[in-house]
């Protein structure tokens, strides 16, 4: 019975943390209205890797992407 209680208390603590993240207010407000007047060129990501610090040997994302912009954005 003690193990069940311990597991339950750990679950309660974890769920509190989840609700803290859900309820938080962003410190940086982004309205999405800014746009460049013109844009030429390309955007390129090479060998981008993400992982958690405690699990650096377990990659979350590996990305290589190229996006050539052929038209100007107006």
Residue pairs with C-beta under 8 A, 6 or more apart in sequence:
35 73
36 73
37 74
38 72
38 73
38 74
39 69
39 72
39 73
40 69
40 72
41 69
42 66
42 67
42 68
42 69
43 66
43 67
43 69
44 65
44 66
44 67
45 63
45 64
45 65
45 66
46 64
47 62
47 64
48 61
48 62
48 63
48 64
49 59
49 61
49 62
49 63
50 59
50 60
50 61
51 57
51 58
51 59
51 60
52 58
52 60
